[in-house]
């Protein structure tokens, strides 16, 4: 008899790894399907290569994904079998930024002003008309990839052969923030406390919370309901004078939710597994202020690990990737404290240990 799994995960990166580590103690069995054997494969109960996607889906009660850019055949087949959670629609929106932005406008989700342009000439005409702006290629962009800035004298070079892009007004925001929210199969919704985020070159460097912004919760619920969403979602916002507008959403567990591993009654990873598998889900409680620092483009050597652990209430999480590269997320450090200020102070100390004032050398 073929082996059966409670949940199949498309993708084998660190997000899948953390889903496995948080979901396995619930007594669930997981399989992973990917073109390569990433960190999650080490802890999965089963592994399927990409061309075995049908067997992968057939052997799983439900299928979820840890990344939008996974094998489309597997996504479509899981959707046909009524096993895919979240559904295929959020992935389609994320694979084309213009569709994502159109969806926001159609459903009253606040977002920055934009136009769609196709090809370098059209893009540059739109840049001229828009003024200060950001060009974001519609396909393949994440972690700052495929983005070109035109503001305050900076003029990036859009490559010849560029395809479809959105040309978005450059938002003069006070800061960036995010919320991790969730929706169950029967339509119940909830959210973790929002967090303050610091990004550089489109990559999250650190975040902490709780952070003010009840408006984010209302917007999150509207977006999830409009998608008939199931599972955990991360949504990034710009704070513009106390008004929050959506930068983008991620139809999965998210880097800005890693602080939930130690700060809350349930982590985003367990919450996602529960929602997708149809298990009981409860509103998360924040026990202590919490945050993370990402370990970007560098190893976690013994000296750095010991200095981080010596700070107290700090928990390094190494993903076990096979190669250290600039800009690559190699791990993160969870941080908790009795107050937000204490968390921020520890973040500064961890940043000094990891980067010693030279963050740009790593991202």
Secondary structure, 3 states (H helix, E strand, C coil): CCCCEEEEEECCCHHHHHHHHHHHHHCCCEEEEECCCCHHHHHCCEEEEHHHHHHHHHCEEEEEECCCCCCHHHHHHHHHCCCECCCHHHHHHHCCHHHHHHHHHHCCCCECCEEEEECHHHHHHHHHHHCCEEEEECCCCCCCCCEEEEECCEECCCCCCCCEEEEEECCCCCEEEEEEEEECCCCCEEECCCEEEEEECCEEEEEEECCCCHHHHHHHHHHHHHCCCCEEEEEEEEEECCEEEEEEEECCCCHHHCCHHHHECCCHHHHHHHHHHCCCCCCCCECCEEEEEEEECCCCCHHHHHHHHHCCCEEEEECCCCCCCCCCEEEEEEEEECCHHHHHHHHHHHHHHHHCCCHHHCC
